C-alpha cells in the first residue's frame, strides 16, 4: 500500500468548508494519514470527562477531534479565503505549493 499524500500539511492555516464549524479557521496540529483526517486547533471540539488521579484533578475538558480532509481547505495568504492548492517548479529546480486563487507561494 502506498503512502497517502495530502495538499494540506502540519502548520498550515485552514478553513472549514462544510459542517457545524463552517467558516472557522485554525492551524493544522497533526495529520492522521491512515484515516484521511486532520487535527485542527479549535475546530470540531468535543467534551471529555477525565477521572481524577494522583497527578491531575480531573473534570471536564474540551479537546479537538479529527476532521476529514475533504471538509477543510487551505486559507489563501493574500485574500484570507479558501483556496485550492497547486504545485509549481521554480527556476532553481525546487517544487513549491501555490494557492490557486492568488498564485502566492505557500511554502
C-alpha positions as CSV (number, residue, x, y, z in Angstrom):
1,X,0.0,0.0,0.0
2,X,1.4,3.4,-1.0
3,X,1.6,6.3,1.4
4,X,-1.1,8.9,1.0
5,X,-0.2,12.5,0.1
6,X,-2.3,15.4,1.0
7,X,-2.0,19.0,-0.1
8,X,-2.6,20.2,3.4
9,X,0.3,19.9,5.9
10,X,1.0,20.3,9.6
11,X,1.3,24.0,10.4
12,X,-1.0,25.2,7.6
13,X,-3.8,27.6,8.2
14,X,-7.1,26.1,7.1
15,X,-10.8,27.0,6.9
16,X,-13.7,24.6,7.4
17,X,-15.8,24.5,4.3
18,X,-18.7,22.3,5.5
19,X,-20.2,21.0,8.7
20,X,-21.1,22.6,12.0
21,X,-17.9,24.6,12.2
22,X,-18.2,26.0,8.7
23,X,-16.3,29.3,8.3
24,X,-13.9,28.8,11.2
25,X,-10.2,28.8,10.7
26,X,-7.4,27.2,12.6
27,X,-3.9,25.7,12.3
28,X,-3.3,22.1,11.5
29,X,-1.8,20.4,14.6
30,X,-1.4,16.9,13.2
31,X,-2.2,14.9,10.0
32,X,-3.8,11.4,10.5
33,X,-3.0,10.0,7.1
34,X,-4.3,6.5,7.8
35,X,-7.8,7.9,8.5
36,X,-7.7,10.8,5.9
37,X,-8.2,13.3,8.8
38,X,-6.5,16.3,10.3
39,X,-6.5,17.7,13.8
40,X,-7.2,21.4,13.6
41,X,-6.7,23.8,16.6
42,X,-10.1,25.0,17.9
43,X,-12.2,23.0,15.4
44,X,-14.5,20.1,16.0
45,X,-14.4,20.5,19.8
46,X,-15.6,17.6,21.9
47,X,-16.2,17.3,25.7
48,X,-14.0,14.7,27.5
49,X,-14.7,13.7,31.1
50,X,-11.5,12.9,32.9
51,X,-11.4,10.9,36.1
52,X,-9.3,12.4,39.0
53,X,-5.9,10.8,39.6
54,X,-2.9,11.5,41.8
55,X,-1.4,13.9,39.3
56,X,-4.5,15.6,37.8
57,X,-7.6,16.8,39.5
58,X,-9.9,15.5,36.7
59,X,-13.0,17.3,35.5
60,X,-14.4,18.2,32.1
61,X,-12.0,19.1,29.3
62,X,-12.7,20.4,25.7
63,X,-10.5,18.7,23.1
64,X,-10.2,18.8,19.4
65,X,-11.5,15.8,17.4
66,X,-10.1,15.0,13.9
67,X,-11.9,16.4,10.9
68,X,-11.9,14.8,7.4
69,X,-9.5,16.5,5.0
70,X,-12.3,16.9,2.4
71,X,-14.1,19.3,4.8
72,X,-11.1,21.7,5.1
73,X,-9.4,24.0,2.6
74,X,-6.2,25.9,2.8
75,X,-6.5,29.7,3.5
76,X,-5.1,31.9,0.8
77,X,-2.4,34.1,2.3
78,X,-3.4,37.1,0.2
79,X,-7.3,37.1,0.4
80,X,-7.8,35.1,3.6
81,X,-10.4,32.9,1.7
82,X,-10.4,29.2,0.9
83,X,-8.3,28.1,-2.0
84,X,-7.2,25.0,-3.8
85,X,-3.5,24.0,-3.8
86,X,-1.3,23.6,-6.9
87,X,2.3,22.9,-7.5
88,X,4.9,24.9,-9.4
89,X,8.5,24.2,-10.2
90,X,10.8,27.2,-9.6
91,X,13.8,28.1,-11.8
92,X,16.2,26.6,-9.2
93,X,14.5,23.2,-9.5
94,X,12.6,23.4,-6.3
95,X,8.9,22.3,-6.2
96,X,6.6,24.5,-4.1
97,X,2.9,24.7,-3.3
98,X,1.0,27.6,-4.6
99,X,-2.5,29.0,-3.8
100,X,-4.7,28.6,-6.9
101,X,-6.8,31.7,-6.0
102,X,-3.9,34.2,-5.9
103,X,-0.9,32.4,-7.2
104,X,1.0,33.1,-4.0
105,X,3.7,30.6,-2.9
106,X,2.6,28.8,0.3
107,X,5.9,27.3,1.4
